[in-house]
Amino acid sequence: MARIAVTGGTGFVGLHTGRALRQAGHQLRLLGRGRRRGPRPQGVDFLRVDVTTGDGLLDALRGCDAVLHLVAVIRERGAQTFDRVNRAGAENVAQAARQAGIGHIVHLSAIGVDPDPYYGYLASKWAGEMAVRGSSVPHTVLRPSLLFGPGDGFFTTLTRLIRLNPVIPIVGNGRALFQPLAVADLSRIVVDCIARGSSNDIHEVGGPDHLTYEEIIDIIRAELGLRRRKVHVPVAAMLPIAVLFDRLLANPPVTPGQLRLLKKNNITRIDAVPRQFGFEPLSFADNCSYLQEY
Ligand SMILES: NC(=O)c1ccc[n+]([C@@H]2O[C@H](COP(=O)([O-])OP(=O)(O)OC[C@H]3O[C@@H](n4cnc5c(N)ncnc54)[C@H](OP(=O)(O)O)[C@@H]3O)[C@@H](O)[C@H]2O)c1
């Protein structure tokens, strides 16, 4: 049994991985700003921290054996910028972990991390990953492709888009590839990484299929039993709309940065999970019935 602090433990990935870690017998501390609504797991400590300033971090990490660092944003809002949350946040967590004598950081990065500033999210995730890898704290880096499961952001947003619109826009040529991984499988992997201990390795992980954006739309359409026409829209035509959404809406369906990400492959080896973790991951097509709830 280990004592594990989970930064971002109240988010989508945090709730799923937290459940799996508890079932594996670990004792958890969930860390976050306390802004996230929704039920928190009972009997689990929650501590208020802000990774951008480092407030509360050292006290929250003291006495823990490992940290699962999950906090990141995929869209910028006010003070929650890519640089402050995804880069500086990881730097602050690594620094506090060193001061607290933590033996293992499991850092959630992302496939495609890239110093190229054209992809603001991926560049900041790259810098965050480098902060953890460059620290003296033993670590394991996980780089997943898109994650699916109850409460996800990407697939549930597409589901609402398909439900609400008679015509579905396919951004760009729709040929960029994704490799959806079930959040339940990522949770198994996290439990395994904690059991193995720090390796200072980087693991790219994805599900059993390489799917285009258009194929993902087709799978969701079939799951919902909805007939919808698809229309290819060039990214250049969608960009001004996304810029407008970004300026006017508190919670826009898509940001200009997310549109750019839709043009970039987000895949690794098809056998990445069996090869590195010894089990067959779940396919999105056979495991997306949860989308009926959205
Ligand atoms: N979802 C995917 O498909 C996917 C794919 C690849 C990689 N990832 C990576 O997986 C990780 C988790 O993503 P997610 O989808 O679970 O995100 P999420 O649902 O948005 O959760 C983010 C969590 O971070 C906390 N948080 C946000 N800002 C904070 C701050 N300044 N200080 C402390 N806590 C803060 C939030 O709680 P409060 O708002 O209450 O603070 C929440 O608990 C991220 O590193 C992401 O890059 C996700």
The ligand as an SDF file (V2000), in Angstrom:
LIG
                    3D

 48 52  0  0  0  0  0  0  0  0999 V2000
   -8.6160   13.7740  -21.5290 N   0  0  0  0  0  0  0  0  0  0  0  0
   -7.8350   13.2980  -22.5190 C   0  0  0  0  0  0  0  0  0  0  0  0
   -8.3010   12.7980  -23.5770 O   0  0  0  0  0  0  0  0  0  0  0  0
   -6.3400   13.3430  -22.3360 C   0  0  0  0  0  0  0  0  0  0  0  0
   -5.5130   12.8140  -23.3440 C   0  0  0  0  0  0  0  0  0  0  0  0
   -4.1350   12.8680  -23.1850 C   0  0  0  0  0  0  0  0  0  0  0  0
   -3.5910   13.4040  -22.0180 C   0  0  0  0  0  0  0  0  0  0  0  0
   -4.4240   13.9200  -21.0730 N   0  0  0  0  0  0  0  0  0  0  0  0
   -3.8260   14.5000  -19.8420 C   0  0  0  0  0  0  0  0  0  0  0  0
   -4.5040   13.9590  -18.7220 O   0  0  0  0  0  0  0  0  0  0  0  0
   -4.4550   14.8890  -17.6340 C   0  0  0  0  0  0  0  0  0  0  0  0
   -5.8190   15.0100  -16.9560 C   0  0  0  0  0  0  0  0  0  0  0  0
   -6.7450   15.5280  -17.8880 O   0  0  0  0  0  0  0  0  0  0  0  0
   -8.3100   15.5620  -17.5570 P   0  0  0  0  0  0  0  0  0  0  0  0
   -9.0010   15.3400  -18.8540 O   0  0  0  0  0  0  0  0  0  0  0  0
   -8.6390   14.7050  -16.3770 O   0  0  0  0  0  0  0  0  0  0  0  0
   -8.4930   17.1040  -17.1250 O   0  0  0  0  0  0  0  0  0  0  0  0
   -9.7270   17.7610  -16.3600 P   0  0  0  0  0  0  0  0  0  0  0  0
  -10.9150   16.8540  -16.3420 O   0  0  0  0  0  0  0  0  0  0  0  0
   -9.8920   19.1250  -16.9270 O   0  0  0  0  0  0  0  0  0  0  0  0
   -9.2160   17.9000  -14.8470 O   0  0  0  0  0  0  0  0  0  0  0  0
   -8.2720   18.8550  -14.4620 C   0  0  0  0  0  0  0  0  0  0  0  0
   -8.0560   18.7800  -12.9580 C   0  0  0  0  0  0  0  0  0  0  0  0
   -7.0300   19.7100  -12.5860 O   0  0  0  0  0  0  0  0  0  0  0  0
   -7.5070   20.5650  -11.5390 C   0  0  0  0  0  0  0  0  0  0  0  0
   -6.8730   21.8830  -11.7320 N   0  0  0  0  0  0  0  0  0  0  0  0
   -7.0490   22.7280  -12.7860 C   0  0  0  0  0  0  0  0  0  0  0  0
   -6.2850   23.8340  -12.6350 N   0  0  0  0  0  0  0  0  0  0  0  0
   -5.6100   23.6620  -11.4600 C   0  0  0  0  0  0  0  0  0  0  0  0
   -4.6560   24.4520  -10.7700 C   0  0  0  0  0  0  0  0  0  0  0  0
   -4.2510   25.6480  -11.2260 N   0  0  0  0  0  0  0  0  0  0  0  0
   -4.1440   23.9690   -9.5980 N   0  0  0  0  0  0  0  0  0  0  0  0
   -4.5630   22.7660   -9.1010 C   0  0  0  0  0  0  0  0  0  0  0  0
   -5.4630   21.9760   -9.7210 N   0  0  0  0  0  0  0  0  0  0  0  0
   -5.9770   22.4280  -10.8920 C   0  0  0  0  0  0  0  0  0  0  0  0
   -9.0340   20.5730  -11.7070 C   0  0  0  0  0  0  0  0  0  0  0  0
   -9.7120   20.8810  -10.4950 O   0  0  0  0  0  0  0  0  0  0  0  0
  -10.0070   22.4310  -10.0650 P   0  0  0  0  0  0  0  0  0  0  0  0
  -10.5150   23.1130  -11.3140 O   0  0  0  0  0  0  0  0  0  0  0  0
  -11.0090   22.3140   -8.9760 O   0  0  0  0  0  0  0  0  0  0  0  0
   -8.6990   22.9590   -9.6100 O   0  0  0  0  0  0  0  0  0  0  0  0
   -9.2720   19.1190  -12.1050 C   0  0  0  0  0  0  0  0  0  0  0  0
   -9.2530   18.3040  -10.9310 O   0  0  0  0  0  0  0  0  0  0  0  0
   -3.8970   16.1790  -18.2360 C   0  0  0  0  0  0  0  0  0  0  0  0
   -2.5330   16.2640  -17.9000 O   0  0  0  0  0  0  0  0  0  0  0  0
   -4.0580   16.0060  -19.7330 C   0  0  0  0  0  0  0  0  0  0  0  0
   -3.0810   16.7230  -20.4480 O   0  0  0  0  0  0  0  0  0  0  0  0
   -5.7760   13.8910  -21.1920 C   0  0  0  0  0  0  0  0  0  0  0  0
  1  2  1  0
  2  3  2  0
  2  4  1  0
  4  5  1  0
  4 48  2  0
  5  6  2  0
  6  7  1  0
  7  8  2  0
  8  9  1  0
  8 48  1  0
  9 10  1  0
  9 46  1  0
 10 11  1  0
 11 12  1  0
 11 44  1  0
 12 13  1  0
 13 14  1  0
 14 15  2  0
 14 16  1  0
 14 17  1  0
 17 18  1  0
 18 19  2  0
 18 20  1  0
 18 21  1  0
 21 22  1  0
 22 23  1  0
 23 24  1  0
 23 42  1  0
 24 25  1  0
 25 26  1  0
 25 36  1  0
 26 27  1  0
 26 35  1  0
 27 28  2  0
 28 29  1  0
 29 30  1  0
 29 35  2  0
 30 31  1  0
 30 32  2  0
 32 33  1  0
 33 34  2  0
 34 35  1  0
 36 37  1  0
 36 42  1  0
 37 38  1  0
 38 39  2  0
 38 40  1  0
 38 41  1  0
 42 43  1  0
 44 45  1  0
 44 46  1  0
 46 47  1  0
M  CHG  2   8   1  16  -1
M  END
$$$$
